[in-house]
Amino acid sequence: MVPKVDERKETVSCVLCGSDDSRVYWECDGYAFVRCSRCGHMYQNPKPVFDDLKERYQDEYFHYELENDQPFFELMRKGLEDIRFDRIEASISDPRRALDIGCATGMLVRYLSERGWHAEGVEICAPAARFGREKRGVTIHVGTLDSQQFPDRSFDLVHFSHVIEHVPDPRAFLEEVVRVTKPGGYIVVVTPNTASLQARLFGRNWRSAIADHLNLFSRRTLRHLMEETGLSVTATKTWGGIAAGVVPAIVKRPTDRLAKLLGFGDVVLQLGRVRE
Ligand SMILES: [Zn+2]
């Protein structure tokens, strides 16, 4: 979404290592991503104050989510297939409880419910949550994760796709995720990959270098933060070599395959388990 002109901004330190030493990496239109000189993490600095940022996730965002809910869901399902979700599922005894954070209109919540999970979602965009509840009949809480105050060790699985790059403090967010997940429980994180072929090719014009993204991760920096917050990373997948329409299909297909094989795909999925 386009930043509102009256949004307040604040200067922040690196969420991974705490350093203030960084240099501007991508100067975009009205905002900039810096790269931490100590650990290499990339983040928006200065960043919008979150109370103002929340205003972006209203009606316009809902229409964007609604228009894309089927393709986004297909990508999530493929990601789960890649990490052999069926095996994970089979290893958890009933009743299995799942949470999808940033669940949009609740496609994944419904999918998991149909597979026998007690699944619920959290969504900051109130119209999207309402749509999911009314049209899909699923449980969706409106707000952020921390506003829900779930009891400790509530879930066997917590999933969040294209969320961690939006949250103001990804470290506090992951700590809260770990708190509400059972020891040995699974965490699935999906986020754009700054070490991707497309990020390198397009730089500040990369499709994920947008104003809504406050932190941008690579496999390495995401793993680092997950491990520091009590998770063991047990699988990593990347996918998407090059965007549709950029090159002919004859180039796109092998590039996509190679990206997946070599780990320079545009999106990274990391599977973590809460350390017991
Ligand atoms: Zn750092």
Residues whose N, C-alpha, C, O or C-beta is under 5 A from the ligand:
A	BS01	ZN	C14 L16 C17 G18 S19 C36 R38 C39 G40 H41
